[in-house]
Amino acid sequence: MSDLILVIDEGTTSTRAMLFRPGGACLATAAAELTQFYPEPGRVEHDAAEIWDKTLAVTRTVIDKAGGAEKVAAIGITNQRETIVFWDRETGEPLAPAIVWQDRRTAATCRSLKEVGHEPMVQTKTGLLLDPYFSGSKIGWAMAHWDAVKAAGTRLAVGTVESWLIWKLTGGLHITDATNASRTALMAIGSGHWDDGLIELFGVPRTALPEIVDCAGRFGETRLFGAPIPICGIAGDQQAATIGQSCLQIGETKATFGTGAFVLSQAGPIPPASRNRLLSTIAWQIDGRRAYALEGSVFVAGSLIKWLRDEIGLIGTAAETEALARSVPDNGGAYLVPALSGLGAPWWEPEARAAISGLSFSTGKAHIVRAALEAMAHQAHDLKTAFAADGVDWASVRIDGGMVANNWMAQDMADILGVNVERPRFAETTALGAAMLAGVGCGLFTGLAEASAMRGQVETFTPHLAADARAARLDGWRSAVRRVIAPD
C-alpha cells in the first residue's frame, strides 16, 4: 500500500493539488488560478463549475506525477471557508454563482437582525457575530433572490466548497466537516449539530444542508482517477493551517496571511467566549471530540497587494514589495487602512471603506507600498490586543501564507507585535494540515501529535524596533482607523 497523501487546497484565488510523503516532503504540486467576479460593489462571486473543472485538472496532474491513483493512500481537502455553492442533486450542476466569503451583499440583513436583538443569541450558539462574512445569511439571500435556487425544492443542495468538491468527487456524497460547518452561523458549536432556530432565522432549507462529519476518517472514495482513493481528511483552510503549524496545545497561536489574514489560538475542549468581538470556532473534530479555537479574521491581506498590482498598477509583481519597503526609512507619514471589503475583527464594520491618509508631495510609490505591508502588522496588533483582553496573551506567533515569504514583512510583524515570530521553512501549512488529517484518517498516524512531525524546521524573527518608534507607528495607525470608522 502506498503512503502518499494527495491534498486538494481550494483557495480564493487559486486551486491546487499537492502530493506529500508522511515525513512532510512535498513531492509535486499543480495549480490553476480562479476567476473572481464582481457584479456590483460589495459583491464577490465564483463560478462553481470552474472551481470543479480546475480542481479536477490539477488533481489529475498530480496523480499522474505520483505514478497513478494506486500510489495514493488518501486525499485531504482544505478550502476557502464561508463561500457557499448551490447545485442540483439530480444533475450535479450549479444553480447559481457561488457567493464568496468576501461578499457583503447581506450587510443590511445582518444589520437588521442585529438591531432587533438577535446577535447575542447567534454569538452564544455559534461563537460568531452577525456579519455578511458567514454563510447563513448568504443562503437566505439566494433563496429570496435567485429563482433557480428557490425553485429547486428538494433537488437543492447547498454547501461550502469542500461539500461541492466531495459531491463531485464521489458522485453524490453530501457532507461537510465540523470546522466548515462552524463557519456557517447555522451550527451550534457546543453540540456540533445544525440548529433549527438558526436555520429558521436565516431562511435556510434544512433539507439542502449536508451531514456534519469529523475532520479525519474514511468519508467515501473517488473513482475518477483509475483506482479508488479514499477521502480521509477535511478542514477549512484556517483550521488546517492551525494543524499544519502544530498548534495543538492551549494558547499556541498561528497567523495566516493569504487573501485575508486569520489568527487562531488553540483553546482546548471548551468553546471560548469572547468579550472583545473575536470568534469562537471549532479547530478540529476527531472521533466526535471537538477542540476549539479563538479566532480573529481580517478580510484584506494579500488581496491588498493584488489590488495594488492589478487595479492600481503601482507594482508589477508582489515580489517587488519587499525591495520597495526597504528603499525608504519609514512610511513618510502614510497609513493605508485596507477596508476594501469592510473591516473584520475586532472592528466588524462591514461598510467601512479603505483609505490612505497622511499623503504629501514627498509621498512616493515606495511609501504607499510600505504602508500596505505595515497594515498587516497593524491589523495583527489590533487582534493581539483583543486576544489579550480575552485572556489569551500571545507568547509567540507562528506565521504562514503566501505573504510571509516577504522577509521585511515578517520582521515588521515581530517588531510591531513585540514577540518572536516563527515561520516554517515549508510555508504551505494549510495543505500540510490537510495532509496530517488525511494521514490520521487513513491510519498512517495514530493522531495529530504524531502527524505534527510533518511540520519540519522553522525560522525565528525577533523584535528589534525601539519602543517609542513602535508606539508612534501604532498611534498613527489608530488615527487612520478612526477616520475610516467615523469619518468627519
Secondary structure, DSSP 8 states (H G I E B T S, - for coil): ---EEEEEEE-SSEEEEEEE-TTS-EEEEEEEE---B-SSTT--EE-HHHHHHHHHHHHHHHHHHHTSGGGEEEEEEEE-SS-EEEEETTT--BSS-EE-TT--TTHHHHHHHHHTT-HHHHHHHHS--S-TTSHHHHHHHHHHH-HHHHHTGGGEEEEEHHHHHHHHHHTS--EEEHHHHTTTT-EETTTTEE-HHHHHHHT--GGGS-EEE-SBS---EE-TTSS-EEEEEEEEHHHHHHHHTT--STT-EEEEESSSEEEEEEEESS----SSS-EEEEEEEETTEEEEEEEEEES-SHHHHHHHHHTS-S-S-TTHHHHHHHTSSS-TT-EEE--TT-B-TTT-BTT---EEES--TT--HHHHHHHHHHHHHHHHHHHHHHHHHTT---SEEEEESGGGG-HHHHHHHHHHHTSEEEEESS--HHHHHHHHHHHHHTTSSSSHHHHGGGG--EEEE---S-HHHHHHHHHHHHHHHHHHHS--
